[in-house]
Amino acid sequence: MELSPDITPDDIEMFLQEADEQLELLDQSIVKLEHEADSEHLLQEIFRAAHTMKGSSAMLGFKEMTGLAHVMEQALDQLRNGLIGVTPELVDALLNGMDGLKDLRGVLSDMDSAIPDVSDAISQLEDVIGGNADGSEAEIELGIPSMREPEGGMDLAKLREQMDQGNSVLSI
């Protein structure tokens, strides 16, 4: 495993402590999500945990964890924006993603162990959110399910512009 060259053992220890907290929060909160699908607070909590895992692992240079956390964050962002709903498939995909994060976290405790393959967890999340199913530009760039030209004439460039300005874009 290649981490950023300036990472110290103290940096790794601090990351592991934070990762344990975030993983515990994810574990508890994702299970609650199935029963509290309308809770904005709960969804924000889960999103922040995934976002923190992504950012912290990126600072270490831990690409595999950053990639998985990024796809989880995309799914949660789509959920926050109303582009997808809470389904058993989404909850399963998030739980599998969390398990993958736990497995990857374990690698940092034992630097001699092999990096686990989390591609199945990433694929499952992408399937649930419509990620790259047909390779369309909309899915890749916007992170939203494959889109046809929306009725009423709004084109993908306008959608991108709205998202770049921080506006929510909903698929209805």
Secondary structure, DSSP 8 states (H G I E B T S, - for coil): ----TT--HHHHHHHHHHHHHHHHHHHHHHHHHHH-TT-HHHHHHHHHHHHHHHHHHHHHT-HHHHHHHHHHHHHHHHHHTTSS---HHHHHHHHHHHHHHHHHHHHHHSTTS-----HHHHHHHHHHHTTTSS--HHHHHH-S------TTS--HHHHHHHHHTT------
